[in-house]
Each structure stands twice: as C-alpha cells, then as structure tokens.
Amino acid sequence: MDATMTSPRTHATEQLLSEIRETNLSYLMLAQSLIRTDREEAMFRLGLSESTLQILERLSPAQILKMASGSTLLCQFRMNDDIVWNLLTNHGKGAAAANDGVSRLHASILMAGRHDEAA
C-alpha cells in the first residue's frame, strides 16, 4: 500500500481534530467578548468562576491561538445529570406547549443553582 494514501479513519480523525480546534477558538473568542461586555452575564452564561474569567480576559490573541490549537475540547456540557437533560429534551412529548416553557424554565433554574454552588 502506498504510504502517501490516508485511510478514511485518519482523514476522519484529522477532520474531527480540526473541528475541535475551530470550536476551541470560537469558544475562547466568545468567552472574551462576553467577559468584556458584561462580566456577571459571562460568569452565568459560561458557568465559570471569577478567577477563570480573569485568566481568560487577559489572554493575548497569540495565547488564544495556542490554547485553541490543542486536541482537547476546552468547553463542556453544563447539563450533567438526567433531570436537566430530561427537562430539556422531553419538550413537546405528550405535553402542552405551556408545559414546554415550564420545563425549560425549571432546567434554567437548576443550572443557575449549580452555577451559584460552583462560584
């Protein structure tokens, strides 16, 4: 087999890593923008502590590019339990539209409470 040919798995892996880097860059740029626009809102929306906000705010463009270029995804899902996932994903399943709004509100309240615990 020719060494210059890449297998589909290698191509798929490279594509995935490229998407992770792109997501990291977008996330870091969004985080800095949120922090500089409204610090309290950024803390809530990003689910990060004040000390982490300070670090992100001070990053230079070169540091952001370096951090984003890694193969590890820098952001994570904040909904890490079944209650929140069920509230967010069961909307419209046998329930009235008003119930959907209540479920989303309940999920937001739960996530906000977890943010306060983490901060």
Secondary structure, 3 states (H helix, E strand, C coil): CCCCCCCHHHHHHHHHHHHHHHHHHHHHHHHHHHHHHCHHHHHHHHCCCHHHHHHHHHCCHHHHHHHHCCCCCCCCCCCCCHHHHHHHHCCCCCCCHHHHHHHHHHHHHHHHHHHHHHC
